[in-house]
Amino acid sequence: MIDQPLSRFTPIDTHDADQAVFYLDTQASLSDLASSAAHRFTVVRDLMDTLSTLNLKDISDCDLTRVTRGVHLLTLEGCAVLEVIQWRTARES
C-alpha cells in the first residue's frame, strides 16, 4: 500500500456488500485517524474483556455470534485506519 498513490477516500471492505459503502478520509488529520483507530480497538478490548469474565456456557450461540461479528467489524475498520496512518507517515518521512 505504501508504494501506491492513495485516493482521498478509500473504501473500507466490510464484506457485506458488492460495492463499497463506507469510505475512509485518507486526508483527515493524523490525530483524528489515530483517535478513530484507538476508539475501535478500545471497544474491541472492552468487548473481549467482558467475554473473558463471563461463563461462556451461559451465552447463547446467537449472542456470541453477534459479539464476534462486532469485534470483527471494528477490528477491520481499525486496521484500515492504521494502514492509512502507516502510509501517510511513510510518505512524510
Steps between C-alpha positions, in 0.01 A plus 500: 500500500786739577629502141159570348334840483213533743174658390326750729231252598589134521235232544484294816427142403237367738424189291126562516434677171599460137603865481675708765269705722736625771800714411793627702624857454870447443569873534352531849748618758729231637372571851139446388597179322689376805207586729262314271717188496560518875128530569423190295774295664393618845145382434636166373713466815202580722279248323767233527552584870128455555502165322797383701318562828183315400424133518475419131261216577243765595526688170283397209665422170301785347631754753856377465471531122373857533791599724762335281357666187525837673856430610590392148348809337663742745835325453472526120424871526779564751752317282389699193562824690842377618595418140423858398705632792786272402483612137485868594787484749717305255436763233582786735831356620 
